[in-house]
Amino acid sequence: MKKLLIVLTICFLLFGCSKKLEEPKISSDIAYAGVNNYCHDNYDWSVAEGNPDIMYVKMGEETDTEYEVIFRSYTGAFLNFYVNKEDGKTRIIENSQLTNETNELESINILDYIKE
């Protein structure tokens, strides 16, 4: 009985250790591309034609569950997009440098903004 218990324990340990970590369904490239497309579809970029540094999209922090993608508007406002790695659901948080306020705007699915 004791040998059976040891064998079963070893099997469970080997099975648990052999399991690969699952890769996220949404990559950082997909998160960036979706946010970039969203921002170009929803905001007027003509203001930044002469000075592209005043508007941009860049990657931010990454956690185990989310990517942060940052959009800077020509007004100085920052939108932080928090893209869920599993399903693409994205929270949009506005951070105003002028008023020092933070507002949650809406949720989107970033996959809706991926173009073939």
N, C-alpha and C positions, 0 to 999 in steps of 0.2 A: 504494500500500500504506500509506504514511504517513497519507494522508487518511482511509482506511478505519479505521485504528487510532484516529485522533482522533475520528472520528464515533462509533465504538463506545464510546470512553471517555466522551464527552459523554452518550450515551444511557444508559449505566450510572449515571453521576452523576445525571442527571435522574430516572431511575427510582428510585434510592435516596433522593433528596431528596424526591420526591413522596409517598413512602409515609408514611401517617399513623401516629403513635404509637398503639399499641393501648391502648384503655381497659381498666382492670381489670374482670374479670367480677363481682367482689364490690365493691360500693361501701362507703364508710364508713358510710352509713346502714344497709345490710344487716348489716355487721359489728356495729354497735352494737345493732341490734334483736335479732339472734340471740343475742348475749351477754346482753343484758337478759332475754330470754325464758328462756335457760338458767338464769340466776341466780334468777329468780323461780320456775322449776319445781323447782329443786334445793335452795333454801335457804329457811328460815323467815324471812319478813320481818315477822312480827307484832311482833317485838321492837322494830322501828324505827317502829312506828305513832305513838308519842308524840314521837319524835325522829328524823325522816327523815334527818338529817345523819350518823347513825352507820352507815348502809348506803347505798351508792350504786353506780351504774355510770357511768363517764365514759370519753371517748376519751382515749387517751394519744398516744404518738409514732407517726409514720408513716414507713415506709421505702418503697423502690421496690417491695418484694415483700410487705410485711405491714402490717396495722393493729394497733396495740396498744389493747386495751380493758381498763380497770381496774375491778375489783369490790372494794369495801371491805366487809368483814363487820363486824357489830357487835362481834366479838371483837378487832378491830384488825388482823386478817390481811388481806392484799391478794392477790387472784388477778389475774395478768396473763394475758390472753388474746391470743395472737399469731395473727391471722387471715390466712391466705394469700390474697392478692388474686385469684389465678387459680382456685383450686378450693374455697376455704372451709375447708380443713383447718386446724384450730386447736389449737395447743399451749397447755396451761394450766400456768402456773408459780405456785406459792404462795410468797409472801414474808411471813414472820412477823416483825413488829416486835419481839415479845417475846423471841424466841430468836435473832433475826438469821440465820435459816436460809432457804434457798431450795430448794424441791423441785419437780421436774417431776411433775405429777400424772397427767395423761392427755392423750389427743388426741381431739378430736371433730370432726365436720363441722358448722360453724355453720349450714349450709343445712338441717340436720335440725331446727333450732329457729326457723325462719322460719315464721310463721303467716300464712295467707292472709287 
